[in-house]
Amino acid sequence: MEKIEKDVAKDYWENQAKTHKGSHLASWSDNFMIELEIDAIGEHISSGDHVLDVGCANGYSAFQQLERHKDVGSITGVDFAENMIKQANSLKKAQWVGDIVKFEVGDINSLQFSDDTFDVAYATRVVTLMATWEEQQIAINECIRVVKPGGKVIFSEPFLEPFTLLNALRQLKDMPPLIEHDSNRFFKKAVLEEFLTQKGLTFEINEFSSIYYLGSRFLRELVTDPAAYPGFNPINRIFYDIEKDFSGGGFGIQQAYIITK
C-alpha cells in the first residue's frame, strides 16, 4: 500500500475510534453482520486457546469472543490505529482484570509476535484493505506464521464473486449497483484458494452470510422503500434470524476461510 493511501486509511480509522468509542460502529455499521461474523469465528475457539485478533479495532469483537469463551487461554488484539487500541484498553480496564485480554498497536504486514505463538488467529475485513494482492499475500503469511502447527487461521473477508452475483440480481430489477469502496480489494475465491493450495494448506469455507446478504442487499429493496430507512432498516433482523438456521446460495459477500496450519 502506498504511503499516502496508508496515511489516509490510518486517519480514517483513528477518527472512527474517536467518534464511535466502544460501539460496533467504529468498525462497521452492520451490527447483524458483525454478530454473524463473531459466531462463525467463535466456532473455532476452544478452551485454553491463545487467540490473536488481527485488526481488532476498538476490541468490540474480542470482548464478545471473551464473553462467549470465558475459559479461553487469552485473547490478544492488534490494530495499526493508536486510538482504536486506546479505546480497547480503556474498555478492558473497566470490564476485565488480569491479562486474559490485551491490546497492542501492530501491523498485519509485520506482526510483532514470534513464530508458532497462537492457537488461533483471525482477521475480519482487514486483509482486503491491503492495496494489492502482493500485500495481501504478505498479510496472509504473517497470520499463518504466528499460529502453531495444527492451529487455525480464519479470514472473514469480502469476496468478488458473490458481490458480482448480487449486482447481477440488482441490475435485473434496475437497482443501483453495490459499490466496492476504494479502500477495499475484494478477494477472488479462485486466486485465494490456489494460493493456499500451493502452500500445502488445508482449508474449509463457511458461507455464513448468504441469506442475510441476499435479504439485506436485494430482497428488502423489493418490499421496502430504502429512502424511508436512511440508517438501519428493521427488516434486516428478519434475514439475520433466518441466517442463523439456513444459509447457502453463493450470495454472501463476507465469507470465512478456516485454514489449518
N, C-alpha and C positions, 0 to 999 in steps of 0.2 A: 504494500500500500504506500503510495507516495506520501511524503511528509505532510504536504498541505491537506490531503484527504484525511490523514490520520489526525491531524490537529483539529480539523472541522468536526470529525466524529467524536473526538475526545471532549471538545467543548460542548457538543450536544448532550452527551451522557452526563457530564459534570452538571449541566443546567437541569437535566431531568432529575437528578438526585436532590438538588436544591429545591426544586419546585414541588416534587411529589413525596419527598422524605421516605417514609416507610411503606407507602402504598405500592400495590402491584403496578400502578400507572407509571412508575419510574421506568419500567422495562417494556410494558405493553398495555394497551387499553383493554384488550380482550381477556377479561378475567376468566371466562369459561375455558378458553384455550389453555391458559396457564394452569388451571386446575387439572385438565386432562393430561397435560404435559407432566405435571408433578406426579400424577397417578401412574403414568406409563413408566417413568423413570424409577419410581418407588418400588415397582415390582422386582427390581434387580438389586435392591439394597437389603442386606441380611444382617442379623445380629452380629455385633462385633466388627463390622466393616469399617474401614477408614476410607472416607469418601472425599473426593475433590469436586467442587462445583466451580467450573471454569467459566468466567464471565458472570459472576454471581450477582452483579448489580447491587441492590441495597439489602441483599440477603433474604428477600421475601421467600423464594423457593427453598433455600437452605433451611430456614426456620420451619417451613411447612414439612419438609422431609424429617426434620428432627421431631416434630410433633407426632408424626406417623411411626417413627422408628426410635423410640426412646432408649432402646438397647444398642444403638449403633455405637461403634468404637469412637468415631469422631467425624466431624464434617468441617472441611477447610474450604473457604471461598476465596477466590481471587478475581480481581477486576482491575482494568487499567485506569478507571476513573477514581481519583482520590476521594471525591465527595461521596461516591457510592460506598466506598469502604468505611468512610467516617460514619455514614448513616447506619450501615450494617453493625458496626462496633457499638454505636450508641444504642441500638435496639438490643443487641446482645447484653450489654451492661444492665439494661432494665429488666431482662427476662431470664437470663441463663447464668449459672455460676460455674466456674471452672473452665477447662479447655476442651470440652466436648465439641464446641463450635468456635471457630476463629476465622478472622478475615484479614487478608493481606492484599496490598497492591501487587499486581502481577500482569504479565503479558503472555497471552496464549501462544505466541510465536517463540517464546523463550522462557518457559516455566522455571521457577527457581528451586524446584524440588529434584532430589536425586532419582535415578532410575529405580523402578520397581518399588515405589513408596506406598501406593494406594491400592485398595482392593477394587474400588470403583471410581471412575472419573466420568463426569458428564458435562456436556456443553449444550446450552439451549440458545438457539438463534445467535450464535457467536461466530462460528467458523465461516458462515456465508456473509459475514460483514467484511471479510478479507477481500481486497480488491481484485485479486487474480486467483486462478486455480493453483498456480505455483505457491502462493502464500497460504492458500487453504491446505495444501498438502503438508506444509511445514506445521501448521496448527494441528492437523490430524496426527502427525507423527509425534508431536510433543505430548499430546494427551495419551497416546499409546505408550510412549517411553516411560512415563511416571507411574504406570499401572503394573502391578506384579504379574508374573506369568500365571495364567489361569484366571486373571481378573477381567473385569468388563469395562469397556469404554462405550458410552452412549452419546450419540449425536442426535439431538432433536432439532432438525433444521428444515427450512423450506426447500421444496423441490420444483423444478421447472415443469415436469410432465403433468402433474395434477393442476398446476397453475394454468397451463395451456388448455387442459381439458375443461376447466371451469370457464375460462374465457370463451371457448368454443360454444358452450351452452349459453352463455350470456349473449353472445352475438346472435344466436338463433332467436332470441327474444328482444333484440335491439336494445340491450342494456349496455352501458359504457363498460369498457374493459377494466378488470382489476389491474393495478399498476405495481410493477416491481420497482421499488424505490431505488434511487441512485446508490444508496449505501449498501444495497444487497447484491450478491452474485449467487443466485439460487443454484443449488447442486443439480447436476444431471445424474439421474439414477444409474444409467449405464456406465458413466465415467467413474463415479464413486465406487461402484461395485467392481469394476475392472481393477481399479487401484488397490482395493482391499484384497481382492483375489490374488493379484500379483505379489502381494506381500505375504501370502500364505495364511491370511487371517480368515477365520470363520465368523459369520455374522448372521443375524436374523433381523427381520424388518417388522416393526409394529406400526401398522397404518391406523393409528389411534384416533384420527380426527376426521375421517372421510365423511361420515354422515353429518357431522357438525359443520364442516365446510360447505357441503352441498346445500344444507339448510340455510346457514347464515350468510353465504355469499351468492346464493342463487334463488332458492325457493322462497325465502322471505320477501324478496322483491316482487314475486308474483302475487303475494297475498297481502302485503302491507305497502304503504307509501313511505319510502325511505326519508322523504322530506319531513314527515311527521315525527321522525325519531332522529334528530341530528346527532345525538350521542348514542346512548345504549338503547337497543331495540329489544323489548322484553320477549319477543318471540324466540330469541336466541336460546333462552332457557329450555324451551321445548326440544330443540335439536341437541342441546347439551345432555338432557336427560335420556334421549334416545341413544345417543352415542355411548353412554355408559353400558348399554346392553347389546348394541349392534353397531358394526362398522363394516367397511369394505366398499369396493366400487371404484377405487382409484382417484377419489376426489380430494383426499386430504393433502393439502399443500405441505403441512407440517407432518413429518414422519420421523420415527425413531429408528435409527440403525444401532443395533446392540452387537458390539464386536467383542469376541473373546480373544484375549491375547495368548 
